Amino acid sequence: MKSEYLKVIMTDRNEFKTTADLSFRGTDYTKVDVKIDTGCGYSSFPALRLGITPSDAYRLKVVDSSDTTIRKAISFGVNDSKLKREEDKKKFKNKMYMDLTSITFRHDLSGLSIGNYAIGNCDVRISYDRTGNILIGMDILKRLDIHIGTIDTGQTVLIGCRKGMLTQGYRNELNRLFDVRKVI
C-alpha cells in the first residue's frame, strides 16, 4: 500500500536511506536501496546498482553513446582531480563517450516510488560504469514540500509530500512531528 507522504528517519551514519520502486527501459525494479542527498543537484542512478549485469550495462552504454537523441553529461565525483576533469572534458567534446566513466545519460524512469510514496515519472542521470549509491537529488526533491527536523526522540526525520497535493495525513504528521501550526 502506498503512503500519503514520504517519511525517512536519518540513520546513525547521518544518512537518509530508504528503498525505491521504479521502471527503467521497461523493466520493473523493486526495493532498490537509495540515499536521499540534499547536496546532490541531479539524481544519479548507477545501472549496476539496479542489478543490471556488467555486460548488459556495457551494451546499454554502447547504445546510449551512439544515440544522438539521448542527452549526455559529465558527472564528476568529489574526489576527481583537476587533471581527470580536464581530460574527461576533452573526451566528452570529442564524443569519446565509451572512454568516459564519468558520463551519464538522461533517461525517464516511470512509476518512481520512494519509501513507498509515489513520486511519478522522472528524468534522471544513468551511469553504466559507476557502482556508488543511487542518489535521490534535488531535481526530484524540489517536487516536494519537505521538512527536516529533530523530533522528541532525538531522531532526525525527513518528511515530504508532492507540492500541490498536500494531504491531510501529511499535514497531521507534520504537526505531530514538528508542531507546525497554520498561521492565519
N, CA, C and O of each residue as an XYZ file, in Angstrom:
736
protein
N       0.837     -1.188      0.000
C       0.000      0.000      0.000
C       0.883      1.253      0.000
O       1.833      1.354      0.776
N       0.559      2.190     -0.868
C       1.330      3.423     -0.960
C       0.994      4.355      0.205
O      -0.128      4.368      0.712
N       1.984      5.119      0.607
C       1.840      6.052      1.718
C       1.325      7.404      1.208
O       1.452      7.725      0.026
N       0.745      8.184      2.118
C       0.268      9.533      1.787
C       1.394     10.553      1.721
O       1.209     11.658      1.211
N       2.561     10.181      2.237
C       3.697     11.105      2.264
C       4.978     10.305      2.435
O       4.957      9.131      2.807
N       6.089     10.966      2.156
C       7.405     10.378      2.326
C       7.882     10.673      3.745
O       7.804     11.809      4.212
N       8.372      9.649      4.419
C       8.927      9.833      5.758
C      10.128      8.911      5.897
O      10.006      7.693      5.766
N      11.303      9.508      6.166
C      12.535      8.746      6.305
C      13.261      9.229      7.551
O      13.422     10.432      7.759
N      13.697      8.289      8.376
C      14.440      8.612      9.591
C      15.930      8.493      9.290
O      16.374      7.519      8.681
N      16.696      9.492      9.721
C      18.137      9.505      9.484
C      18.794      8.348     10.239
O      18.443      8.048     11.380
N      19.755      7.709      9.569
C      20.486      6.600     10.191
C      21.522      7.146     11.172
O      21.757      8.353     11.239
N      22.134      6.245     11.927
C      23.185      6.668     12.857
C      24.446      7.121     12.131
O      25.381      7.621     12.756
N      24.473      6.945     10.802
C      25.595      7.436      9.973
C      25.231      8.742      9.276
O      25.893      9.149      8.321
N      24.170      9.400      9.762
C      23.711     10.691      9.231
C      23.318     10.621      7.761
O      23.668     11.497      6.970
N      22.589      9.574      7.406
C      22.120      9.384      6.037
C      20.621      9.119      6.047
O      20.094      8.471      6.952
N      19.947      9.631      5.025
C      18.544      9.296      4.808
C      18.521      8.166      3.782
O      18.670      8.403      2.583
N      18.334      6.936      4.261
C      18.311      5.766      3.385
C      16.922      5.152      3.394
O      16.253      5.095      4.426
N      16.507      4.698      2.225
C      15.227      4.027      2.093
C      15.286      3.148      0.844
O      16.367      2.891      0.314
N      14.145      2.696      0.382
C      14.099      1.909     -0.846
C      13.219      2.623     -1.863
O      12.449      3.523     -1.528
N      13.356      2.197     -3.107
C      12.562      2.787     -4.183
C      12.090      1.683     -5.126
O      12.724      0.635     -5.254
N      10.978      1.942     -5.772
C      10.465      1.107     -6.854
C      10.443      1.976     -8.098
O      10.137      3.166     -8.021
N      10.767      1.389     -9.248
C      10.817      2.173    -10.480
C      10.808      1.246    -11.680
O      10.969      0.031    -11.556
N      10.619      1.843    -12.832
C      10.724      1.123    -14.091
C      11.720      1.864    -14.975
O      11.610      3.073    -15.180
N      12.701      1.113    -15.500
C      13.726      1.668    -16.372
C      13.836      0.777    -17.598
O      14.090     -0.422    -17.482
N      13.646      1.364    -18.772
C      13.711      0.645    -20.050
C      12.762     -0.557    -20.068
O      13.082     -1.616    -20.608
N      11.583     -0.364    -19.461
C      10.555     -1.396    -19.499
C      10.702     -2.509    -18.474
O       9.885     -3.429    -18.440
N      11.737     -2.438    -17.636
C      11.925     -3.436    -16.583
C      11.617     -2.806    -15.234
O      12.072     -1.702    -14.934
N      10.840     -3.518    -14.424
C      10.494     -3.029    -13.092
C      11.551     -3.458    -12.087
O      12.028     -4.593    -12.107
N      11.906     -2.533    -11.211
C      12.843     -2.795    -10.128
C      12.148     -2.429     -8.827
O      11.565     -1.351     -8.714
N      12.207     -3.322     -7.843
C      11.532     -3.075     -6.576
C      12.522     -3.160     -5.413
O      13.504     -3.901     -5.447
N      12.223     -2.383     -4.403
C      13.006     -2.371     -3.152
C      14.496     -2.139     -3.406
O      15.351     -2.806     -2.823
N      14.785     -1.187     -4.281
C      16.159     -0.804     -4.594
C      16.631      0.171     -3.521
O      15.927      1.133     -3.213
N      17.804     -0.060     -2.950
C      18.341      0.836     -1.923
C      18.722      2.182     -2.534
O      19.397      2.244     -3.561
N      18.274      3.262     -1.880
C      18.591      4.617     -2.337
C      18.957      5.480     -1.136
O      18.596      5.189      0.004
N      19.691      6.559     -1.435
C      20.001      7.576     -0.430
C      19.397      8.894     -0.897
O      19.488      9.252     -2.071
N      18.792      9.595      0.018
C      18.295     10.932     -0.283
C      19.432     11.894      0.035
O      19.936     11.926      1.158
N      19.829     12.673     -0.959
C      21.001     13.535     -0.831
C      20.645     14.962     -1.216
O      20.578     15.293     -2.400
N      20.417     15.806     -0.217
C      20.028     17.196     -0.478
C      21.188     18.012     -1.054
O      20.982     19.137     -1.510
N      22.399     17.462     -1.038
C      23.548     18.154     -1.627
C      23.807     17.742     -3.062
O      24.753     18.219     -3.689
N      22.979     16.871     -3.577
C      23.125     16.355     -4.940
C      22.132     17.083     -5.847
O      20.922     16.993     -5.640
N      22.630     17.789     -6.828
C      21.769     18.564     -7.712
C      20.880     17.705     -8.602
O      19.721     18.040     -8.843
N      21.429     16.597     -9.087
C      20.712     15.731    -10.010
C      20.778     14.292     -9.526
O      21.835     13.812     -9.115
N      19.669     13.624     -9.578
C      19.599     12.236     -9.142
C      20.498     11.370    -10.018
O      20.552     11.533    -11.237
N      21.200     10.451     -9.368
C      22.188      9.623    -10.040
C      21.870      8.156     -9.804
O      21.762      7.700     -8.666
N      21.722      7.429    -10.900
C      21.380      6.012    -10.837
C      22.452      5.181    -11.521
O      22.429      5.051    -12.745
N      23.401      4.609    -10.766
C      24.323      3.651    -11.373
C      23.542      2.390    -11.761
O      22.939      1.749    -10.899
N      23.547      2.038    -13.021
C      22.768      0.896    -13.518
C      23.146     -0.396    -12.810
O      22.298     -1.263    -12.600
N      24.415     -0.528    -12.442
C      24.856     -1.746    -11.771
C      24.168     -1.915    -10.416
O      24.005     -3.041     -9.946
N      23.766     -0.818     -9.784
C      23.057     -0.879     -8.501
C      21.613     -1.336     -8.666
O      20.959     -1.732     -7.701
N      21.127     -1.275     -9.898
C      19.781     -1.774    -10.160
C      19.787     -3.288    -10.338
O      18.734     -3.924    -10.380
N      20.995     -3.862    -10.443
C      21.112     -5.300    -10.658
C      21.376     -5.657    -12.106
O      21.377     -6.833    -12.469
N      21.600     -4.651    -12.934
C      21.953     -4.896    -14.335
C      23.366     -5.467    -14.369
O      24.255     -4.958    -13.685
N      23.580     -6.504    -15.145
C      24.897     -7.142    -15.205
C      25.903     -6.214    -15.877
O      25.516     -5.351    -16.665
N      27.193     -6.383    -15.574
C      28.212     -5.559    -16.231
C      28.168     -5.663    -17.758
O      28.376     -4.662    -18.443
N      27.905     -6.844    -18.297
C      27.867     -6.983    -19.759
C      26.648     -6.256    -20.343
O      26.747     -5.643    -21.406
N      25.505     -6.320    -19.658
C      24.332     -5.581    -20.129
C      24.544     -4.073    -19.978
O      24.114     -3.298    -20.832
N      25.204     -3.658    -18.900
C      25.496     -2.235    -18.707
C      26.386     -1.727    -19.840
O      26.164     -0.637    -20.367
N      27.395     -2.520    -20.216
C      28.279     -2.141    -21.323
C      27.476     -2.019    -22.617
O      27.640     -1.055    -23.365
N      26.618     -2.989    -22.877
C      25.789     -2.972    -24.090
C      24.889     -1.734    -24.108
O      24.746     -1.084    -25.144
N      24.285     -1.410    -22.969
C      23.417     -0.225    -22.900
C      24.211      1.065    -23.085
O      23.713      2.024    -23.676
N      25.440      1.090    -22.585
C      26.289      2.273    -22.766
C      26.623      2.460    -24.244
O      26.642      3.588    -24.737
N      26.885      1.368    -24.949
C      27.162      1.434    -26.392
C      25.949      2.023    -27.116
O      26.091      2.916    -27.951
N      24.771      1.524    -26.793
C      23.536      2.009    -27.425
C      23.334      3.493    -27.135
O      23.080      4.277    -28.050
N      23.449      3.885    -25.854
C      23.230      5.286    -25.476
C      24.293      6.208    -26.064
O      23.990      7.341    -26.440
N      25.526      5.739    -26.145
C      26.611      6.570    -26.681
C      26.372      6.939    -28.136
O      26.720      8.040    -28.563
N      25.785      6.032    -28.896
C      25.570      6.292    -30.320
C      24.218      6.940    -30.609
O      23.964      7.340    -31.745
N      23.360      7.052    -29.621
C      22.030      7.626    -29.807
C      22.082      9.142    -29.600
O      22.278      9.618    -28.483
N      21.904      9.886    -30.683
C      22.003     11.354    -30.611
C      20.804     11.990    -29.913
O      20.846     13.176    -29.584
N      19.741     11.230    -29.681
C      18.558     11.794    -29.015
C      18.675     11.735    -27.487
O      17.889     12.367    -26.781
N      19.643     10.987    -26.982
C      19.825     10.880    -25.534
C      20.814     11.943    -25.079
O      21.938     12.028    -25.574
N      20.363     12.755    -24.117
C      21.231     13.801    -23.586
C      22.320     13.183    -22.718
O      22.084     12.256    -21.943
N      23.513     13.728    -22.875
C      24.683     13.223    -22.167
C      25.319     14.355    -21.370
O      25.243     15.526    -21.744
N      25.945     13.973    -20.265
C      26.638     14.955    -19.437
C      27.777     14.255    -18.712
O      27.827     13.028    -18.633
N      28.684     15.058    -18.188
C      29.758     14.519    -17.361
C      29.368     14.778    -15.914
O      28.912     15.866    -15.561
N      29.552     13.771    -15.096
C      29.251     13.881    -13.680
C      30.506     13.536    -12.903
O      30.863     12.366    -12.764
N      31.169     14.556    -12.402
C      32.419     14.333    -11.690
C      32.149     13.949    -10.246
O      31.159     14.370     -9.647
N      33.044     13.143     -9.702
C      32.987     12.793     -8.289
C      33.718     13.840     -7.477
O      34.537     14.591     -8.006
N      33.422     13.887     -6.197
C      34.044     14.892     -5.338
C      35.552     14.704     -5.241
O      36.272     15.657     -4.945
N      36.042     13.491     -5.486
C      37.475     13.216     -5.377
C      38.204     13.256     -6.707
O      39.400     12.967     -6.758
N      37.512     13.608     -7.792
C      38.168     13.664     -9.098
C      39.150     14.833     -9.144
O      38.835     15.948     -8.730
N      40.350     14.546     -9.662
C      41.390     15.574     -9.735
C      41.093     16.565    -10.859
O      40.270     16.311    -11.739
N      41.772     17.674    -10.804
C      41.639     18.691    -11.849
C      42.085     18.121    -13.195
O      41.475     18.408    -14.225
N      43.139     17.321    -13.185
C      43.647     16.702    -14.410
C      42.598     15.772    -15.020
O      42.347     15.832    -16.223
N      41.984     14.913    -14.200
C      40.962     14.000    -14.702
C      39.796     14.785    -15.280
O      39.261     14.427    -16.329
N      39.407     15.838    -14.607
C      38.293     16.650    -15.104
C      38.604     17.237    -16.472
O      37.757     17.217    -17.366
N      39.807     17.757    -16.639
C      40.207     18.353    -17.924
C      40.275     17.299    -19.030
O      39.809     17.531    -20.146
N      40.851     16.151    -18.716
C      40.927     15.069    -19.706
C      39.531     14.597    -20.109
O      39.260     14.373    -21.289
N      38.652     14.449    -19.121
C      37.291     13.994    -19.412
C      36.522     15.016    -20.248
O      35.736     14.640    -21.117
N      36.741     16.284    -19.994
C      36.069     17.319    -20.791
C      36.496     17.236    -22.258
O      35.677     17.416    -23.159
N      37.785     16.962    -22.492
C      38.279     16.824    -23.870
C      37.645     15.608    -24.547
O      37.204     15.690    -25.694
N      37.602     14.487    -23.839
C      36.983     13.273    -24.395
C      35.506     13.502    -24.696
O      34.993     13.052    -25.720
N      34.836     14.200    -23.798
C      33.411     14.473    -23.993
C      33.204     15.349    -25.232
O      32.324     15.086    -26.051
N      34.018     16.380    -25.354
C      33.928     17.290    -26.505
C      34.152     16.536    -27.815
O      33.550     16.859    -28.839
N      35.027     15.524    -27.769
C      35.332     14.720    -28.953
C      34.413     13.511    -29.101
O      34.652     12.637    -29.934
N      33.364     13.469    -28.289
C      32.349     12.401    -28.338
C      32.932     11.009    -28.123
O      32.475     10.031    -28.714
N      33.934     10.939    -27.279
C      34.562      9.658    -26.933
C      33.859      9.093    -25.688
O      34.493      8.813    -24.671
N      32.563      8.937    -25.797
C      31.729      8.581    -24.652
C      32.089      7.237    -24.029
O      32.012      7.082    -22.810
N      32.475      6.278    -24.836
C      32.802      4.944    -24.313
C      34.074      4.966    -23.456
O      34.291      4.066    -22.645
N      34.911      5.989    -23.633
C      36.146      6.110    -22.854
C      35.939      6.829    -21.528
O      36.880      6.977    -20.749
N      34.722      7.272    -21.268
C      34.437      8.051    -20.063
C      33.667      7.244    -19.027
O      32.580      6.738    -19.306
N      34.227      7.128    -17.847
C      33.470      6.514    -16.748
C      32.610      7.563    -16.049
O      31.712      7.224    -15.278
N      32.886      8.824    -16.319
C      32.151      9.918    -15.680
C      30.923     10.361    -16.480
O      30.255     11.322    -16.101
N      30.626      9.681    -17.564
C      29.499     10.096    -18.402
C      28.179      9.579    -17.832
O      28.097      8.476    -17.292
N      27.154     10.414    -17.971
C      25.804      9.999    -17.595
C      24.875     10.228    -18.779
O      25.125     11.073    -19.639
N      23.807      9.462    -18.797
C      22.824      9.521    -19.875
C      21.460      9.805    -19.259
O      21.055      9.146    -18.302
N      20.758     10.784    -19.808
C      19.445     11.160    -19.268
C      18.386     10.184    -19.743
O      18.243      9.927    -20.938
N      17.656      9.653    -18.795
C      16.582      8.701    -19.093
C      15.375      8.988    -18.214
O      15.492      9.515    -17.107
N      14.225      8.629    -18.736
C      12.997      8.716    -17.953
C      12.816      7.432    -17.159
O      12.952      6.329    -17.689
N      12.510      7.595    -15.887
C      12.068      6.474    -15.064
C      10.567      6.601    -14.973
O      10.042      7.710    -14.867
N       9.872      5.490    -15.012
C       8.432      5.581    -14.813
C       8.070      4.960    -13.478
O       8.720      4.035    -12.992
N       7.011      5.504    -12.906
C       6.455      4.971    -11.672
C       7.391      4.998    -10.484
O       7.376      4.078     -9.667
N       8.213      6.041    -10.370
C       9.126      6.119     -9.235
C       8.339      6.265     -7.939
O       7.448      7.105     -7.817
N       8.691      5.436     -6.995
C       8.123      5.475     -5.656
C       9.296      5.410     -4.689
O      10.124      4.504     -4.777
N       9.373      6.361     -3.770
C      10.466      6.407     -2.800
C       9.878      6.173     -1.418
O       8.951      6.865     -0.998
N      10.426      5.191     -0.719
C       9.934      4.898      0.623
C       8.437      4.636      0.645
O       7.754      5.031      1.590
N       7.925      3.985     -0.367
C       6.500      3.648     -0.504
C       5.623      4.867     -0.815
O       4.400      4.793     -0.697
N       6.243      5.989     -1.211
C       5.493      7.184     -1.577
C       5.651      7.429     -3.078
O       6.770      7.556     -3.576
N       4.542      7.494     -3.787
C       4.557      7.643     -5.246
C       5.014      9.042     -5.650
O       4.419     10.041     -5.245
N       6.070      9.102     -6.448
C       6.589     10.362     -6.985
C       6.121     10.552     -8.420
O       5.751     11.660     -8.807
N       6.132      9.490     -9.213
C       5.721      9.565    -10.610
C       6.901      9.407    -11.541
O       7.943      8.882    -11.148
N       6.744      9.859    -12.771
C       7.804      9.745    -13.774
C       8.852     10.824    -13.550
O       8.520     11.958    -13.205
N      10.114     10.471    -13.748
C      11.224     11.401    -13.514
C      12.297     11.221    -14.571
O      12.502     10.128    -15.099
N      12.965     12.298    -14.859
C      14.110     12.325    -15.753
C      15.357     12.275    -14.866
O      15.573     13.187    -14.068
N      16.185     11.223    -14.990
C      17.354     11.074    -14.126
C      18.600     10.795    -14.954
O      18.527     10.565    -16.162
N      19.726     10.820    -14.291
C      21.006     10.532    -14.934
C      21.427      9.103    -14.609
O      21.546      8.721    -13.445
N      21.646      8.332    -15.652
C      22.050      6.934    -15.517
C      23.528      6.816    -15.886
O      23.968      7.363    -16.897
N      24.282      6.103    -15.063
C      25.678      5.806    -15.410
C      25.826      4.296    -15.497
O      25.193      3.551    -14.749
N      26.660      3.863    -16.407
C      26.838      2.426    -16.635
C      28.141      1.882    -16.076
O      28.332      0.667    -16.041
N      29.042      2.753    -15.639
C      30.338      2.321    -15.132
C      30.452      2.411    -13.615
O      31.250      1.695    -13.011
N      29.687      3.257    -13.014
C      29.833      3.514    -11.582
C      29.092      2.479    -10.739
O      28.147      1.830    -11.187
N      29.559      2.359     -9.515
C      28.960      1.383     -8.599
C      28.536      2.033     -7.285
O      28.159      1.336     -6.343
N      28.594      3.348     -7.216
C      28.225      4.042     -5.982
C      26.738      3.942     -5.686
O      26.000      3.216     -6.352
N      26.323      4.676     -4.686
C      24.929      4.667     -4.269
C      24.009      5.309     -5.296
O      24.419      6.184     -6.058
N      22.772      4.867     -5.303
C      21.732      5.568     -6.041
C      21.352      6.765     -5.194
O      20.971      6.621     -4.032
N      21.456      7.949     -5.780
C      21.200      9.186     -5.043
C      19.938      9.864     -5.567
O      19.797     10.105     -6.766
N      19.042     10.161     -4.663
C      17.865     10.952     -4.986
C      18.241     12.393     -4.678
O      18.419     12.765     -3.518
N      18.360     13.204     -5.730
C      18.842     14.574     -5.585
C      17.734     15.608     -5.626
O      16.545     15.287     -5.624
N      18.164     16.853     -5.663
C      17.239     17.979     -5.584
C      16.341     18.099     -6.813
O      15.278     18.715     -6.727
N      16.731     17.532     -7.948
C      15.861     17.577     -9.118
C      14.541     16.863     -8.842
O      13.506     17.254     -9.381
N      14.561     15.834     -8.020
C      13.333     15.135     -7.633
C      12.754     15.749     -6.360
O      11.544     15.952     -6.259
N      13.614     16.043     -5.396
C      13.136     16.568     -4.117
C      12.438     17.920     -4.246
O      11.574     18.250     -3.434
N      12.807     18.706     -5.264
C      12.178     20.024     -5.414
C      10.699     19.911     -5.776
O       9.965     20.896     -5.704
N      10.265     18.723     -6.160
C       8.846     18.491     -6.438
C       8.019     18.386     -5.147
O       6.789     18.423     -5.173
N       8.723     18.257     -4.033
C       8.061     18.000     -2.758
C       8.125     19.199     -1.824
O       9.040     20.020     -1.894
N       7.131     19.276     -0.952
C       7.174     20.153      0.211
C       7.912     19.322      1.262
O       7.389     18.308      1.725
N       9.123     19.743      1.643
C       9.978     18.927      2.516
C      10.277     19.655      3.814
O      10.486     20.868      3.852
N      10.289     18.870      4.861
C      10.713     19.375      6.169
C      11.669     18.360      6.775
O      11.427     17.154      6.737
N      12.766     18.876      7.340
C      13.730     18.043      8.036
C      13.902     18.638      9.419
O      14.098     19.845      9.566
N      13.829     17.801     10.416
C      13.996     18.305     11.765
C      14.207     17.176     12.753
O      14.067     15.998     12.428
N      14.547     17.568     13.960
C      14.752     16.612     15.041
C      13.493     16.558     15.890
O      12.948     17.587     16.289
N      13.038     15.331     16.159
C      11.805     15.143     16.920
C      12.130     14.827     18.380
O      13.298     14.722     18.755
N      11.099     14.677     19.192
C      11.256     14.465     20.635
C      12.157     13.292     20.994
O      12.817     13.325     22.032
N      12.199     12.261     20.164
C      13.020     11.073     20.441
C      14.499     11.323     20.174
O      15.336     10.483     20.502
N      14.829     12.476     19.578
C      16.205     12.782     19.196
C      16.532     12.359     17.778
O      17.628     12.633     17.289
N      15.605     11.699     17.114
C      15.821     11.276     15.733
C      15.611     12.455     14.789
O      14.799     13.344     15.047
N      16.362     12.440     13.690
C      16.164     13.433     12.644
C      15.311     12.786     11.562
O      15.588     11.672     11.117
N      14.274     13.497     11.147
C      13.293     12.959     10.221
C      13.162     13.874      9.013
O      13.151     15.098      9.143
N      13.061     13.262      7.829
C      12.712     13.973      6.607
C      11.290     13.551      6.278
O      10.982     12.361      6.214
N      10.435     14.530      6.072
C       9.051     14.252      5.690
C       8.721     15.131      4.491
O       9.114     16.297      4.442
N       8.001     14.571      3.529
C       7.682     15.334      2.329
C       6.414     14.843      1.660
O       5.987     13.701      1.831
N       5.827     15.750      0.890
C       4.616     15.447      0.137
C       4.658     16.279     -1.141
O       5.170     17.399     -1.138
N       4.124     15.738     -2.225
C       4.183     16.442     -3.508
C       3.506     17.803     -3.410
O       2.404     17.932     -2.876
N       4.189     18.811     -3.936
C       3.634     20.167     -3.942
C       2.308     20.167     -4.678
O       2.154     19.508     -5.707
N       1.365     20.901     -4.150
C       0.048     20.982     -4.757
C      -0.826     19.786     -4.437
O      -1.984     19.738     -4.852
N      -0.290     18.817     -3.702
C      -1.044     17.611     -3.351
C      -0.880     17.290     -1.859
O      -0.854     16.122     -1.472
N      -0.772     18.320     -1.036
C      -0.551     18.110      0.386
C      -1.795     17.497      1.014
O      -2.858     18.117      1.045
N      -1.653     16.284      1.510
C      -2.786     15.563      2.090
C      -2.991     15.955      3.546
O      -2.092     16.497      4.189
N      -4.163     15.678      4.044
C      -4.431     15.950      5.454
C      -3.556     15.059      6.332
O      -3.108     15.484      7.396
N      -3.313     13.834      5.893
C      -2.432     12.940      6.642
C      -1.026     13.508      6.770
O      -0.402     13.399      7.825
N      -0.521     14.121      5.684
C       0.792     14.762      5.719
C       0.778     15.936      6.684
O       1.687     16.092      7.499
N      -0.252     16.754      6.588
C      -0.354     17.916      7.486
C      -0.413     17.476      8.944
O       0.219     18.083      9.809
N      -1.171     16.425      9.211
C      -1.288     15.925     10.582
C       0.055     15.417     11.102
O       0.438     15.704     12.236
N       0.769     14.656     10.262
C       2.068     14.115     10.673
C       3.097     15.226     10.842
O       3.907     15.188     11.769
N       3.071     16.197      9.966
C       3.959     17.350     10.070
C       3.732     18.072     11.399
O       4.683     18.445     12.086
N       2.473     18.260     11.745
C       2.147     18.923     13.011
C       2.541     18.043     14.201
O       3.058     18.540     15.202
N       2.295     16.745     14.087
C       2.625     15.833     15.189
C       4.130     15.800     15.443
O       4.574     15.828     16.590
N       4.909     15.742     14.361
C       6.362     15.647     14.497
C       7.015     16.967     14.890
O       7.892     16.996     15.753
N       6.592     18.051     14.264
C       7.298     19.322     14.395
C       6.462     20.436     15.004
O       6.929     21.571     15.108
N       5.234     20.131     15.408
C       4.343     21.121     15.996
C       4.174     22.340     15.077
O       4.259     23.487     15.516
N       3.936     22.061     13.806
C       3.725     23.112     12.825
C       2.257     23.498     12.852
O       1.387     22.633     12.747
N       1.981     24.733     12.986
C       0.594     25.190     13.048
C       0.346     26.192     11.923
O       1.202     27.010     11.589
N      -0.839     26.099     11.360
C      -1.219     27.007     10.285
C      -1.451     28.399     10.858
O      -2.209     28.576     11.812
N      -0.793     29.373     10.267
C      -0.963     30.770     10.697
C      -1.947     31.427      9.770
O      -1.799     31.376      8.549
N      -2.946     32.040     10.345
C      -3.990     32.694      9.533
C      -3.803     34.193      9.554
O      -4.578     34.920      8.933
